[in-house]
């Protein structure tokens, strides 16, 4: 949350011509309402079920830039699916920067808590070990614009091919 997935995904799509797929968009389209409305009306569990269904429905025979919500890794089966789909890129940033970006964007159902900062920190701490375990590459987006993150991703992919 707040790492820049949407902006970087768009940048990658423009530079590569490869289709961008956002699991949140698939889920929202399925329900016909926004992600915050899904959380409000159906709850997180139903959202996570739909998120998993969306991930399962992505074809592996066609190149794509796949963007997911940060919580998709909370289900072990999703981690396996992500690894099978291709290279997993972890967009990371300083916790304070991630929090500020997430709050600025608004519409974050998981942050609708009495102490948003504490809630955010707890969520991030729970997810970090999974991100570290499954990521093929990691890019710190703290001080980078989307095009700079895209450059970093290309450089890391090139270095991994050697």
C-alpha positions in Angstrom: 0.0 0.0 0.0 1.5 3.3 -1.2 4.5 1.8 -2.9 3.5 3.0 -6.4 2.2 -0.2 -8.0 -0.4 1.6 -10.2 1.9 4.3 -11.5 4.8 1.9 -12.1 2.5 -0.6 -13.7 1.3 2.0 -16.2 4.9 3.1 -16.9 5.9 -0.5 -17.5 2.9 -1.0 -19.9 3.8 2.1 -21.9 7.5 1.1 -22.2 7.0 -2.5 -23.0 3.6 -2.6 -24.8 2.7 -5.5 -22.6 -0.8 -5.5 -21.2 -1.3 -4.3 -17.6 -3.6 -6.4 -15.4 -4.7 -5.1 -12.0 -6.4 -7.7 -9.8 -8.2 -4.9 -8.0 -9.7 -3.8 -11.3 -10.9 -7.3 -12.0 -12.5 -7.6 -8.6 -14.2 -4.2 -8.8 -15.5 -5.1 -12.2 -16.9 -8.4 -11.0 -18.8 -6.7 -8.2 -19.6 -3.6 -10.2 -18.6 -1.4 -7.2 -15.3 0.0 -5.9 -12.9 -1.9 -3.6 -13.8 0.3 -0.6 -17.5 -0.5 -1.3 -16.7 -4.2 -1.5 -15.0 -4.1 1.9 -17.9 -2.2 3.4 -20.7 -4.3 1.9 -19.1 -7.8 1.9 -16.0 -7.7 4.1 -12.4 -8.4 3.7 -12.8 -12.2 3.5 -15.1 -12.0 0.4 -12.7 -9.5 -1.1 -9.8 -11.9 -0.6 -11.8 -14.7 -2.1 -12.5 -12.6 -5.2 -8.9 -11.5 -5.3 -7.8 -15.1 -5.4 -10.3 -15.9 -8.1 -9.0 -13.0 -10.2 -5.4 -14.2 -9.8 -6.3 -17.8 -10.8 -8.0 -16.4 -13.9 -4.9 -14.7 -15.3 -3.5 -16.6 -18.3 0.1 -17.7 -18.1 0.5 -18.0 -21.8 0.6 -14.3 -22.5 3.0 -11.7 -21.2 1.5 -9.2 -18.8 2.4 -6.7 -16.1 0.3 -7.9 -13.2 -0.4 -5.6 -10.3 -2.0 -6.8 -7.1 -3.0 -5.4 -3.8 -0.4 -5.7 -1.1 -2.5 -8.1 0.9 -2.7 -10.7 -1.8 0.3 -12.5 -0.2 -1.7 -13.2 2.9 -3.0 -16.5 1.4 -0.3 -19.1 0.8 -2.0 -20.3 -2.4 -1.7 -16.9 -3.9 2.0 -16.8 -3.2 2.3 -20.0 -5.3 0.2 -18.5 -8.1 2.3 -15.4 -8.2 5.5 -17.4 -8.4 4.0 -19.4 -11.3 2.9 -16.3 -13.2 6.4 -15.0 -13.5 8.9 -12.6 -12.0 7.7 -11.1 -8.7 8.8 -7.5 -8.2 8.5 -6.0 -4.7 8.0 -2.3 -4.7 9.2 -1.2 -1.2 9.7 2.1 0.5 10.4 3.6 3.9 7.5 2.8 6.2 6.7 6.4 6.9 6.7 7.3 3.2 4.4 4.3 2.5 2.0 5.4 5.2 1.9 9.0 4.0 1.2 7.9 0.4 -1.5 5.5 1.5 -3.2 8.1 3.6 -2.9 10.8 1.0 -4.6 8.6 -1.6 -7.5 7.8 0.7 -10.1 5.1 0.1 -8.1 2.5 2.1 -10.6 0.2 3.9 -8.0 -1.5 5.9 -6.9 1.8 7.4 -10.3 2.7 8.7 -9.2 2.2 12.3 -8.9 4.4 15.4 -5.1 4.4 15.1 -4.4 4.3 11.3 -0.6 4.6 11.8 -0.4 1.6 14.2 -2.7 -0.4 12.0 -0.6 0.3 8.9 2.6 -0.6 10.8 1.1 -3.9 12.0 -0.1 -4.8 8.5 3.3 -4.0 7.0 5.3 -5.9 9.6 3.1 -9.0 9.0 3.6 -8.8 5.2 7.3 -7.9 5.0 8.7 -11.4 5.6 6.4 -12.8 2.8 7.4 -10.0 0.4 11.0 -10.8 1.1 10.5 -14.5 0.6 8.7 -14.4 -2.7 10.2 -11.4 -4.5 12.6 -12.1 -7.3 13.7 -8.4 -7.2 13.1 -5.5 -4.8 13.1 -1.8 -5.7 13.0 0.9 -3.0 10.6 3.5 -4.4 11.1 6.0 -1.4 12.8 8.7 -3.5 12.0 7.6 -7.0 9.4 8.6 -9.6 7.6 5.9 -11.5 9.8 6.2 -14.5 12.9 5.8 -12.3 11.4 2.8 -10.6 10.8 1.3 -14.1 14.4 2.0 -15.0 15.6 0.2 -11.8 13.3 -2.8 -12.6 14.8 -3.1 -16.1 18.4 -2.9 -14.7 17.7 -5.5 -12.1 16.0 -7.8 -14.6 19.0 -7.4 -17.0 21.4 -8.1 -14.1 19.5 -11.3 -13.2 19.7 -12.6 -16.8 23.4 -12.6 -16.7 
